[in-house]
Amino acid sequence: MNSVLAEGQAPWAGIITCVDSRVPPSWIFDVNPGQLFVVRSAGNTAFDDGLASVEYAVANLGVSLIMVLGHGGYGAVSAVLGSQPLTPLLEQLVQPIRASFSEGVQDLEQGVESNTRSAAATLTLKGDVLARGVEAGPLKIHGAVYDIASSRLRLV
């Protein structure tokens, strides 16, 4: 398999997910190396470098499915909902999460879903390549939440 991977990559999907070590995209989706283009960041937000990476995957690698993957027990979302003071860098990290919360967000599950939906929607607002891909039809963008305890994935 290494010789195949050395020749290049041909991922069929892009995943924007958290850095949480309990959320391994290749394991969750039962795929081999080279099949997913994964961007990881605490908070799975549509940060500029991650967005540029996903645009590269769509424009140059033919990725036609992007999934923003949140998860249960989310530390970054918990930090926004909590009352503990955050360091300046953590405060910067959680700004998009905080902004994603609608007035109705009261608990962790609602916060994770709100953040995931917002990050998925932001992809086409900030990324011209992604907006054109969705408009033209070949690109699909979905949000999902992975339940660590049950290993189940739910579209949101």
Order of alpha helices (4+ residues) and beta strands (2+ residues): alpha-beta-alpha-beta-alpha-beta-alpha-alpha-alpha-alpha-beta-beta
